[in-house]
Amino acid sequence: MIHVKKLTALLLATTAIVAFAGPPDAKKAPADAPVAAPPKPAPITAEERPKVLYALGALVAQRTPLAQAGLDEAELNEVMQGFMDATLNKPLKVPPSEAMP
């Protein structure tokens, strides 16, 4: 079973990576460069949508240390529930400020 301190460190690192990391080949613009709005993605078909959503989940797992956390299926389900609640703007069962130092 994963220790609380290890999980806390992992989640903090994950947040930092997701917040600040860009694609590995992305070039950094100068600090004073204007920020352009990203282009709208092309519409996807109903057949493509499940594949794109699955790939998004795989990308999040690959770009964060989540896969290396050693979570079992039940623990990963808890992580996913928190992810879903926050994403869907549902009330959080445990606010991060209460569970993380």
ABEGO torsion letter per residue (X at the ends): XBBAAAAAAAAAAAAAAAAABBBAABBBBBAABBBBBBBBBBBBBAAAAAAAAAAAAAAAAAABAAAAAGBBAAAAAAAAAAAAAAAAGBBBABBAAAABX
